[in-house]
Amino acid sequence: MRVMEAKLLNGTAEQYQALDEAIRTAQFVRNKCVRYWMDNKGVNKAVLYAHCKDLAKEFDFVRKLNSAARQASAERAWASISRFYTNCKNKAVKKGYPKFKKHCRSVEYKVSGWKLSEDGMTISFTDGFNAGSFALYCNGEARRLILESKINRVRVIRRADGYYAQFCLGVERKEQGEYTGNVIGIDLGLKAFYTDQNGNPVECPKYLRKAEKRLKRPPAQVEQEVQEKGANLNPGTTTSKRKDWAKHI
């Protein structure tokens, strides 16, 4: 699986408020599932799925959330519960008892509740909150992968600088390599990514440091760069960049 990210733009204040309501509802469903597990015995994932239906019947605002998104929230609750069971079975020092979420920042849809345009420029959310359509801001490679790949899930994330959509793509990564027959030893280090047996170092890309320097620049300078060069302010997280870079080495 591969995750591609795009920023949600050109939305009104009412549309972003609808996304906030969907995120809060997902948090409510997740916490309710944890509470149900605390109060009852023999609760498993299937029981939590059924409990989501009961919550939709009891609360009108829960009914607005897409049914697949409700199930995804129940899966989040079960993930914390199953991790607690695993830690207890392995006799870990910290068991990690499931806790209630106070600051949830995302809601996850599966194959329904959203619709992507044919050109991949906009996405529409079609559940009961009626968030409407948003423009997708990403680079050309990410847009091409989103259009050509199977989308398993769509996750809406709220951050300090806006709202983002993450597309979980059913893509199997394959790196083509040519075997030359040469065997070489490497030593991983802190200053250099690695040093081979011949003393040739490969420097670390330091994506995080570069991103921090970029954030320190004046906003006017960043805006001018975007207008002149068409630069992408958020081409990807530093973690994803490091993973991609390491796989190419």
N, C-alpha and C positions, 0 to 999 in steps of 0.2 A: 504494500500500500504506500502511496505517496500523497503528501498533503501540499496543496497549492493554496495560496492566500491572495485575496483581493480586497481592496477597501471599498466600502459602500458609500457612494457619493450621491449628490443631487437629491437628497431626501429632505422633506419638510420637518418641522419640529414635531408635528403630530405623528409622522411616520417613525421617527426615532423614539418617540414616546411609546408607540406600539411595540417596538422591539424591546424596550425596557420592560414593558408589561409581560411580554412573552418570557423574558429571562427570569423575572421574578416568579412567574408561574411555574417554570421549570424547577426553580429552587424550592418552591412550596411543595411540589409533587415529590421531589427527592427527600425532603425532610419528613413528609408524611409517611413515606415508605419506611424510613428508618424508625420512626415512632411506632409504626405498625409492627415492625420486627421486634422492637423492645417489649411490646405488650402481649405478644402472642408467641406460641411455640410451634415448631415445625414449619417455619416460613422459609420458602425458597424463591427462586426467581419467578417461577410461574405464578405463585401466590401474589407476588408484588405486581405482576402484570394485571392480574384480576383486580387487585386493589386500585389500580389506576382507573379502571372502569367505574368502580364505586365512587371514586373521588370526582369523576366527571359528572356523575348523576347528582352528587351532593352539592357541588359548587359550580355556579354558572361560568365563572372566569376560567376554571380548569377545563371546561368543555370547549372553550374557544381555542385552546392549544391543540395542535394536531395530535392525533392518537399515537403516531409513531414517535413524536417528540416526548409524549408522556411516557412511552415505553423506554425511550433513551434515558429519561430522568430516573426511572426505576432501575435501569441497568447501572447507573452511577451509584445509586444506593446499594445495590447488591455487590458492586465491586468493592466498596469499603467493608461490607459485611463478610464477604468471602476472604478478603485479605486478613481480617481479624481472625477468622477460623483457621487460616493457614498459619498465622503467627502462633496461635495457641497450640496447634498440632506440632509445630516445630520447636515449641518451648522457647520462643524468642523472649528477650528481656522486656522489650516494649511491644505489647500486644496490639496497640492501635485500635482501641475501642471506637466504633463508629460515632461520629459527632454530627451535630446539625450544622449545615452550611449557613453562614451569616452574610457572606459577600460573594454570591454567585455572579459570574460575569459572562455566561454563555448559555445558549440553548442549542440543542442539536436536533436536526431533522434527518430522517432517513431518506426514503425514495419519494415521499409525498410531502405536501405542505409548501413546496417551492416549485418554481418553473424558470428555467434558463432560456433566454432568447436564442434564436438560431445562430446569430452572429457572436454570441457570448459577451455582448456589451452590457446587458442588463439582466437582473434577476428579480423575480416577483415572488412574494410570500403570500400564499393563498389560504392560510388558516383563518380562524375566527377573529384574530386581532387586526386583520386587514392592513398590514404594514405597507402593502403596495410594492411598487417597483423602485429599484435603486440601480445606479450606474456602477459598473465594476471597473475599478482602477487597478490594473496590473500590467506587467510587461507582456510582450508578444508571445514569448515562449510559454509562459504560464497559461495564457488564454488558449493557445493551441492545444496544450495538454488537457485543459479542462473540456474543450470541445471534442477532442478525439478519444478521450478515455471514458470508462464507465464510472459514474459518480455514485459511490456507495452512501455517502452521508454529506450533509452540509451543516456546518457549525457557524453560528453567528456569535461573535465575540465583541464585547464592549471594552475598549481601552481608553486611556486618557486622551488620545488624539483622534478618537472617532470609533466607528464600527467597522468590523472586518468580517468577511465570509471566508471560511476555510472549507475547501473541497477535498474530501477524502476519496482519492482515485484508486480504482482497482488496477494498479499498474505494478507489474513485477519488474524490478530494476535488474538489468543485466549489463555488466561492463565487459565489453569485448577486449580481450588481451591477446597478445602474440607471445608465444613461448619461444624464447631465444636460446634456451639451454644453459644460460649463465646462472650461477648460484652466487648470491651475495648476502652477506650478513649486515644487519642494521642494528643500531642502538638508539632507542627512543630517549629523548631528553627534554629538558625544560626550556633551554635557550633556543635550540633548534628542534624542529619536528622529529627528525632522525638524522643520524650520521652513519654512512655506510662504512664498510671495512677499509675502504681506501681513503677515508677522511673527508669525503665530500658531504657537506651538510645540506639539508633542505630546510629552509627557514619556515617558520610558522606564518600563516597569512594574517593573524591578528585582526580578525573581522570585528571583534568587540571594541578594541581600541580605536579602530578607524571609525566605527559608528559613534563612539563617544565624542571624538573630535568633530564629527560632522554635526552633532547636536549642539556643540558649543558655538557654532557659527551664528551670526546674526540672521534672523528670519528673512530679512530683505535680501541677503546674499543667496540664501537657499532658494527663495522664490525666483530670483533672477536666473539662477542656474536651471531651474525647471523650465522656465519660459524659453531660454536660449538653446539649451541642449536637450530638452525633453527628458531630463533625468527622472528616475523612479525613486521617490522618497522612501518607499518600503518594498524593495524588490524581494526581501525574504529575511527571516530571522537569522541572527548570527549562528545559532545552533544548526539550522538547516544548511547554511553555507559551509560550516566546518565539516559536516557529514558529507556533503557533495564533494568538497575538496579532497577529503581523506580517501574517498572511494576512487577518485581519479588518479591518486598517487600510485 
